[in-house]
């Protein structure tokens, strides 16, 4: 009976402890499953199994014993913002630690943070540095005071991690109070600066020497409204994202962050569209004056003649503030999207300015929380709503990260979808159709950059620029790939100053108009040069770019071939002139299926299923040399076969 009484007494105490934990928001770090899911690993790299045999960690009655083995024990869950309470006790000469927010590989002390727990006098033989002593963020920040109790006694800890702000209270005394985002220089030579280390990861405990005992381990998550949120970035790779128009190296992943080089200018988008949601992410510019952005309600590919999509942009900018724009969370419509600012803009722009300037400068992390509800948008910057907009159109689309010249990091990207409103089609962005970019904005990868092209066909950021002076034997720029049936999108612009010339008038049947004397009839046009696009490896199927009255889009080799039937020549003649004036961007959408070609120019069909007898079934695409300067951009391909 005595044993039973003791058993129930202990159980009652434990139950009361659990109740207290539940009441104040704390939960036991080790639940009823004990050590299940916790991983024991080597002391220097948590991705490697323990080297020493045996069981170096055991849990009994809520007390965790670290035996004399060189190991870590790592939580199955990851934690971002939290308060961790526990007690520790060590033996003479022991060295252990408390790991915070560390990834599942590497040494937590240098990949994230280790809070040191050590008998420094014995372990270091009297030669320890302050940043190596109990309570330090190991090898980085020393405790502000010595609050540790003697070896063999219990020490009480409360560690709070809220974003980049970390405080440590040891035995009732605050010994660490640091903003990690300001720690931009490492204080050792083995790991990155604290500002670059993750704000979310595993919790664990180390026993390097001697033994360490821990009890009353409880944790409370802070500010994590996790219900319904799912990650948009998995921390390992770019799964779920589509590189729209940038080079592969523009977007990379390192240390649970998306790294954007800023070069070239362009975007990366989500694989799917979203309408109503709460979106959270953290970002930081790595150079002063950097520029980037977050796009919402976006089309899947870039707007005609632009490196960016039609969308609502949420500005990510550093250190540039004027009356008309700021670096603190502007929201504005771009490239055909519309919205209503919550208050009038000083210049009358379709741009909402923040009510308060809350962004941290370059090198420090910032937190954005975007809420999208039926066309209404709000932005909270570092915990406070400062920008609002209404009546956004589109109000459903893709989410994009923007590259615009500045080295920028993104992390902790997550979304919670809210009930949709079934918006009408005109309020929804275009659906992705499977296009991929043939030009990366950085170089001519994917194109035959033969000797003689150097310095003439040039990648100039998002624009592929040609001066008309290639010295190559074949002066056209050909794709390395060959294509059969496809849809090709190409934007083009004539940068040369126009001059007045006489150009022949072409009739709808493809013949030249004649005057009463039988001479070719001409009209004066503003001519800015000549170029074109070759389809399936042949110049005969050239889609013309010029300033003739007939307009661009003509299939020259077929219209002028007198051996072709009247029907073929008529089909190769543009139905109308849809060109923008010289100097402005134009967009071709060229569809080739079998031996038929359709050309849409600036949204208007100028060639409608023209039949091209003898066109090869497959071949490369070329951008034509005709001796005149020409610029191309936004070259997208969708293969149909």
ZAMIMAR-232553 format. One record per residue (C-alpha): x, y, z. Coordinates in steps of 0.05 Angstrom, whole numbers, plus 5000, padded with zeros to 4 digits. Example, Ala and Ser with C-alpha at 12.3 -4.5 7.8 and 13.67 -1.06 7.14 Angstrom:
524649105156
527349795143
***
This chain:
500050005000
505750465014
508550364945
501750494914
501051134954
507851384932
506251214860
499851604860
503152184896
508552244843
503352174788
499152724819
505253184821
506853024748
499653144729
499553804765
505954004728
502753824662
496654244679
500954834697
504754754631
498254744592
495455344629
501355794613
502255544542
508255104555
508654384534
513653844555
519453794506
519053044515
512052774513
509152094531
512951774474
519451924509
525551934462
521651674402
523352094342
529352414375
535852284337
542552144368
548452354325
555852504325
557953114365
561053494306
555853364251
548653184267
547752844199
552852304219
551051724265
554151684334
561051374334
561251114405
557450464419
551950414471
546350874491
549151564509
542351884526
536751614568
530251914594
527451694662
521652024698
522352654655
529852724669
534652684610
541452394625
547252524578
552752014591
560052064575
559452024500
561052544445
554052624417
548053064403
540852884413
536253254364
528753404367
524153114313
520553784307
523254454285
522055104324
522155824303
519956314357
519456014427
520956044501
524955454526
525255304601
529654774632
534554604686
541554324676
546854014721
553853784702
559453404735
566653634744
570253754677
563953674636
562454034571
555554034540
550854504505
543754704484
542854744409
537755224380
534655264310
539854824277
539054464210
539553694204
546753724182
553254034206
555554274274
549854654309
554955114342
556955394274
550755254232
545955574282
547155684356
549755294415
548655554486
554755324524
554154904588
561154754615
565754704675
570455194641
575755214696
577154464691
575354324618
579454904590
584654854646
583655584665
584855844594
577655944569
575156554533
568856904558
565156684495
566655954512
563555964582
556755754608
551256184580
555156424520
552656354449
558655904438
564656224404
560556854387
557557244446
559757214519
554757264576
554257954606
555257674677
557057034713
550556754739
552256014738
551855584801
557555124822
558654454790
553753934816
548054434828
541954544785
541755164741
535155454716
534655714645
529556114605
531556214532
527156654489
527956674413
523357154377
525557284305
532657534309
531957744382
534857244432
535057314508
537856824559
536056864632
540356414677
538356324749
533956944746
539257394715
539157624642
545957454613
544657504538
540258014501
542158054428
539158224360
542257704315
540758124252
546058624275
551358084282
553558134210
560857944221
562957264249
567257274312
570656614293
573056294229
568755664225
561755904212
557656464182
555657094220
549857004268
545557454223
546056934168
544056334210
537056034208
531256284250
527955614251
530654914262
531654354312
532954394386
537853914417
542853774471
550253604468
554653194514
561853284493
565353094558
563352844627
555952824638
550053294634
543153214665
536953604645
530053654675
523554054673
524454164598
518554564573
517454974510
512255494487
511855674414
511056424402
507356784347
506556154306
499556134280
501155474248
494055254236
492855214161
499655464141
503855064092
510855224068
511855523999
519355384005
521954734033
528755004053
532454494010
530954643937
526355033891
521054493885
514354843874
517455443839
518355613765
524156023739
520456473690
525956853653
532456833693
538956433690
539255803732
544356123779
539856723792
535856313842
539555833888
538455523957
543255544016
542255474091
534655454087
534556094045
532956263973
538856673948
537357153891
543357443856
539358013826
542157863757
538757873708
532458263720
526557773722
522057343765
520956653794
513756433808
509755903844
507255303805
500055453822
495456053830
492556333895
486856803910
485256923983
490656774033
495557004087
502656994061
508757074105
516057114088
522557414112
527557794068
533858184073
538158574024
545558424028
547759083996
545459784011
540660063960
538459373936
532059283897
527358683893
519958533902
514358053918
508957993864
501957733877
496157583830
501257503774
500857243703
505356643690
510056983641
512657693633
508658263602
510258463530
516858843527
517958783602
522158343648
516458313698
509458033699
502758373702
501558353777
500958733842
507958873868
509758923941
516259313943
522559023973
527359603969
533059874012
534960584029
531160963975
525761424001
522262003967
515462333970
512961853916
515961183939
519260873999
523460274022
518360074074
512959674039
509660033981
504159653944
502759823871
499959543806
504659403747
504059263672
496559253664
494259053733
490059553772
488459713845
485860283888
490660573940
487860654010
489661394008
491261863950
498461823925
502162493922
503362413848
496762083832
499961413821
496460743831
501060623891
499660543965
504960834011
506160564082
503560954141
509960814180
517160654161
518959994196
523859624151
530759454176
536759654134
540959214089
543958614125
538158544173
531958104165
524958384153
518358024161
512458134113
505457884125
500857974065
493357864069
489357804005
481757784011
477157873951
481658403919
483458763984
490758734004
494258904070
501658884086
504558824156
511959014161
515658724221
509158594259
504859194242
500059324184
502559954147
499959894075
493159744046
490059713977
483259533948
479759303885
485858933858
485258643788
487258103777
485557853847
487757133834
494356913804
501356673817
506156913871
513057143847
519657343876
523157883837
530457963816
532258683803
539658803811
540558703886
543158093923
537257893967
535557304012
528657004026
526656494078
520856224119
515856304062
509056014081
501856104062
494955984092
489455954041
482756264057
475956124025
475656363953
470356803922
469956483852
472057123816
469957243744
474957063689
477057783679
479357813752
483857193744
490957193717
492556803655
493556053666
500455763656
500955393590
507655053595
512155583564
519655573580
524556133568
529756043512
533756653534
536356703605
538357443608
545457293629
548756973568
547356603503
546755903531
542155503487
544155903425
549655773374
554456323393
559356203336
565856583324
564257273297
558057383340
562157633399
560658353415
554858373366
549557883391
549758063465
546057893529
544458563560
540458373622
533458173600
534658453529
538158043475
541358603435
544158573364
547959143331
547058863260
554458763250
556158023263
562657793231
560657063230
559856673165
552556543185
550657193218
543756953244
543156723316
540556003317
537855583374
541754953392
535254573398
530654383340
523154443345
517254123309
510254363328
510454943376
508055613401
513656133403
513156793438
518257333419
518358063438
522258533392
523859263384
527459683331
532160153369
534760533308
532261243294
527261193237
528561513169
523461663115
523661183055
518960953000
516060253009
511759832962
504359732975
502458992980
495358782964
491458263005
492957722954
500457822964
501758192898
504758882891
500059462877
501259822810
499760522788
496360702722
502960642686
504159942713
509660172760
509959922833
506060382877
509760622940
508261033002
512861393050
514261023115
518661133176
523760573168
527760333228
530759713197
529458993179
529858323215
525657703224
524957013255
526556373217
522355753232
524655033230
531555173203
529755523139
529956243114
523956103069
519356083130
521656763155
516857173197
518657883176
520058473222
520059133184
516259783173
512859653107
505459843097
503859093097
506259053169
510658543205
508857813208
509157693133
512157023112
516757303058
519256673027
512256423011
508857082993
514057242941
514756542912
511156552845
511455792843
506555772902
499055772892
495056402899
492056112963
498956012994
501356712975
495057023002
495656633068
502856883077
500557603070
498657973135
491258103144
492758783176
498559213201
498859113277
505859403289
507259893345
511260513324
518860423317
522360433384
516560093420
516259363439
512058863399
510158153415
509657573366
505856943384
507656453329
504155773325
506955233278
502954593271
504654123214
505354563152
500955133178
503255763214
499156283252
502156953274
499057403326
502258083333
500658523392
494358123405
491758143333
491957563285
495857783224
497157083193
491556573202
493555843192
497655983130
499555343094
507055293079
508254713031
515054403040
516654703107
521154213146
517753803200
523054013250
528754513256
532155063295
529455773307
533656363284
533657103300
535257423234
541257863215
539258383163
544658903177
540359323223
540259373299
534658973332
532958783403
529358153428
526557963496
521857463528
523256883482
518656323506
517455633475
511855143484
512854493446
506554153420
509453503397
***
